[in-house]
């Protein structure tokens, strides 16, 4: 619902879009250049996909099949959802007249890659790491969005739209991960032991 509202405001040039652009213009260039560039780069495929890849390999080594497959499908869904929306909305960027900035592909990549990695790894982590992984994923996605806006690569609503859209993907992935947990090799259920 939040994604639909955000998309409608951007596409229809609604009041939120005007506010978004005023805020975006006021923060572009704020913060240390190297830090904001680093934060924005967290959404690059070359950075985010290896993190997800390691989590997938770890899950496969543990004998899981369904959850890693669902994580791969969630990541594949990102460009399949984002690219047509970019073409349809055709929003210009903060520092250019070129179009195709809503929703942010980098923000979407960060949300799905780091979020899926956390969903795959957290159930097997020792405490306190199990709850820290989703928090770390949220912090990485947030940091990416902040970097993208401060560098002038995206408007704030471009980032928020990606968060809403890909948050829904992670909800689906979470159900997939819960329903698809396989037992570790060599483990038997209590019923099988009797």
TAPE-V325655 format. One record per residue. N is the residue number from 1. RES is the residue in one letter. PSI is psi in whole degrees, -180 to 180 (none if undefined). Layout:
N RES PSI
N RES PSI
This chain:
1 X -43
2 X -37
3 X -44
4 X -42
5 X -47
6 X -46
7 X -43
8 X -45
9 X -41
10 X -48
11 X -37
12 X 6
13 X 46
14 X 178
15 X -33
16 X -33
17 X -42
18 X -46
19 X -43
20 X -46
21 X -35
22 X -45
23 X -46
24 X -46
25 X -35
26 X -22
27 X -11
28 X 132
29 X -4
30 X 149
31 X 162
32 X 131
33 X -50
34 X -39
35 X -47
36 X -35
37 X -43
38 X -46
39 X -44
40 X -37
41 X -16
42 X -20
43 X -2
44 X 144
45 X -35
46 X -21
47 X -50
48 X -40
49 X -38
50 X -34
51 X -47
52 X -40
53 X -43
54 X -40
55 X -38
56 X -46
57 X -44
58 X -42
59 X -40
60 X -40
61 X -34
62 X -2
63 X 7
64 X 146
65 X -46
66 X -48
67 X -45
68 X -38
69 X -44
70 X -37
71 X -42
72 X -45
73 X -37
74 X -41
75 X -38
76 X -33
77 X -25
78 X -58
79 X -29
80 X -28
81 X -43
82 X -45
83 X -49
84 X -36
85 X -41
86 X -44
87 X -41
88 X -47
89 X -40
90 X 47
91 X 131
92 X 153
93 X 170
94 X -35
95 X 16
96 X 160
97 X -7
98 X 150
99 X 173
100 X 37
101 X -12
102 X 129
103 X 168
104 X 121
105 X -35
106 X -42
107 X -40
108 X -43
109 X -44
110 X -46
111 X -49
112 X -45
113 X -52
114 X -38
115 X -44
116 X -40
117 X -43
118 X -42
119 X -35
120 X -37
121 X -33
122 X -42
123 X -21
124 X -4
125 X 151
126 X 153
127 X 143
128 X 6
129 X -29
130 X -41
131 X -19
132 X -27
133 X -49
134 X -35
135 X -44
136 X -40
137 X -43
138 X -40
139 X -41
140 X -42
141 X -40
142 X -45
143 X -40
144 X -49
145 X -42
146 X -45
147 X -42
148 X -40
149 X -45
150 X -30
151 X -13
152 X 19
153 X -26
154 X 156
155 X 158
156 X -40
157 X -26
158 X -43
159 X -48
160 X -42
161 X -42
162 X -40
163 X -44
164 X -47
165 X -49
166 X -21
167 X -39
168 X -39
169 X -40
170 X -33
171 X -44
172 X -44
173 X -39
174 X -43
175 X -38
176 X -44
177 X -42
178 X -43
179 X -18
180 X 12
181 X 122
182 X 158
183 X 151
184 X 147
185 X 138
186 X -14
187 X 142
188 X 154
189 X 159
190 X -36
191 X -35
192 X -22
193 X -19
194 X none
